[in-house]
Amino acid sequence: MKKSAKYIAVNAVVAALYVALTVPFGALATNPYIQIRPGEALTILPALMPYCIPGLAIGCAIGNIVSTFGIWDIILGTLITTIAALLTAFVFKKFYFAPLPPILLNAFLLPLVWLLAGTDGMTWVIYLMQVGGLLVSQSVVCYGLGIPLYFLAKKRIVPMLRLDECRSKSGICCESCTVGKNSGE
């Protein structure tokens, strides 16, 4: 299978998993105080596979369709997830830091998105309660589910995909791999 087909397949699977782990939770997945959104565990994957960022963004956008905060959550919530994924991929690559961007960005920015969406009676106290609830719930999901997913992906998924480098024992690129061909490696 060509690399481009693998990239598309990986992103399709990531998007589908995000939706499948978000939509069934309905209102719990979009609750402004405590979000039960297991799909957020996938936000750790860019630390290992930066090429899965589009899949996360698409999955988040589709998952946010059920949000009570409407188009604001679909667009800005997805943008927040995408920025968090980019930070995870290119700044916070270590597994213990990788969950921080989605935790912090979602906790501090999503309540502002919900304010834009027209949440009535929003005060600083309510904002801080939402931030606190999201910090806790995002931490549980991103560390509790995300870290085990990180190690599973590192051990089983990334080597199987062979998208980053050749895994042949000789160090010379194998026939089924395109690494090193036409690049002088």
N, C-alpha and C positions, 0 to 999 in steps of 0.2 A: 504494500500500500504506500502511495506517495506521502511525503511529509504533509503537504497541504490538505490531503484528505484526512490524515490523522489529526491535524489541528482542528479541522471542522468537526470531526467526530468527537474529539475531547470536549470542545466547547458545547456541542449539542448535548452531550451527557451531563456536563456540569450545569447547564441551564435547566435541563429536565429534572435533575436531582434537586436543584434549588427550589424549583416550583413544587415538586412532589413533597419536599420537606417543609414547605411554607403554607401553601394553600389549604391543606386539610385542617390546619390549626385556626383558620378563619379569623375571627375577631381577636383571638389570643396572639396571633402573629402580628397584629397591628395595634395592640393595646398601647396607649401612650405611657403607661406606668411600668408594667412588667410585660415584656414581649417574650412569648414562647415561639421562637423561630429557629428551629434546628438547621434550616438552610444556611444560617449565618456561620455554621461550622466550616462551610466550604470556603469562606473568605480567607482561610489560612493557606489554601492551595497555591496562590501566586508566589509564596515564598519558595516553592519547589518548581512550579510550572507557571511562569509569568504569562505564557501563551493562553492560559485559561481565563484571563481577565474578561474578554468579550462574553464568554459563556456566563460568568457571574453577573455581568451587567444585564444581559438579556433575561436571565432567570429572575433577577431582582425586579426588573421592570414588569415581567409577567406576574410575578408573585404579588407585586404592589397593586395590581388591578383590583384585587379584593379589598384594598384599603378603604377605610371610611374617609380618608383625607384626600381622596380623588387624585386629580391630575398633578397636584403639587407633590404628592408622595411618589407618584409614578416617575415623574421627571427628576425632582430634586433628591428623593430618596435613592434613586438609581445612581445619580451623579455622586452622592456621598459614598455609596458602596464602591463605585468605580475608582474614586480618589483613594479610598481606603485600600483597595486592591493594588493600586499602583504604588502606594507607600509600602505596603507589605512586600511587594515584589522587588522594589529597588532600594528601599531604605532599611526596613526591619526584617531582614532575611532569616535571622536566627529564630528557631522554633519558639523560644520563650518570649520573644518580642513580637513575633508575627501577628498575634491576635490584637495587639494594642491599637493599630489604626482603626479597624472596624469597631472596636469597643468605644474608643474615645470619640471618634467622629460621629458615630450613631448617637451616642449618649448626649453629646453637647449640641449637635446640629439638628437632629430630627425634631426635637421639641420646637425649634425655631421654624422648621418647615410646617409643623402642625399649626403654629401660630399664624403663619401666612395662609394656611388653608381655612382659617376662620374659626379657630377654637375660641369659643366665648369664655370670657372671664379669666383669661390667662394672666397670671400674676407671676412675680419672681418666685414666690413660694411654690406655686404649681410647677413653674419651670424647673426649679431645683429638685422638686419631688420626682418629676419625670426623668431628669438627669440621673438622679440617684437610683431609681428603679431600672433604668436602662443600663447603667454601669454594672449593676448586679446581674441582671438577666443576660446581658451580652457576655459578661465575663464567664458565667456558668456555661453558656453554649460554646463560646469561642475557645475557652480553655478546656472545659470538661469534655466536649465532643471534638473540637478542632485539633487539639494536640494529638489524641490517638489517631485521628484521621491523617494528620501530618506524617506520623511514623508509618502508618499503613501505606500511604501513597509513596513515601520514600522507599520503602522496602519492596512493594509489589507493583505499583502502578507506573511510576517513572521508569524503572528498568524495562518493563514490558513495552512501553511506548517507543523507546529508543529515539526520542526526538532531539535530545541534547548532545549526545556523543555516542561513539561506537562502544559497545560493551564486549567486544571480542577479547578473548584471553590473550591473544598474541599482540594486541595493541595496534594491529593493522586492520583497517576497515574490512568488514566482511561483505560478501556479495549483496546481502539484503539491506545493507546500510549505505547511505549516501555520504556519510561524514568522511572527509578527506579526499573524496573524488573531485578532481578538477580544482583543488585548492592547494595542492602540493604538500598536504599533511602526510 
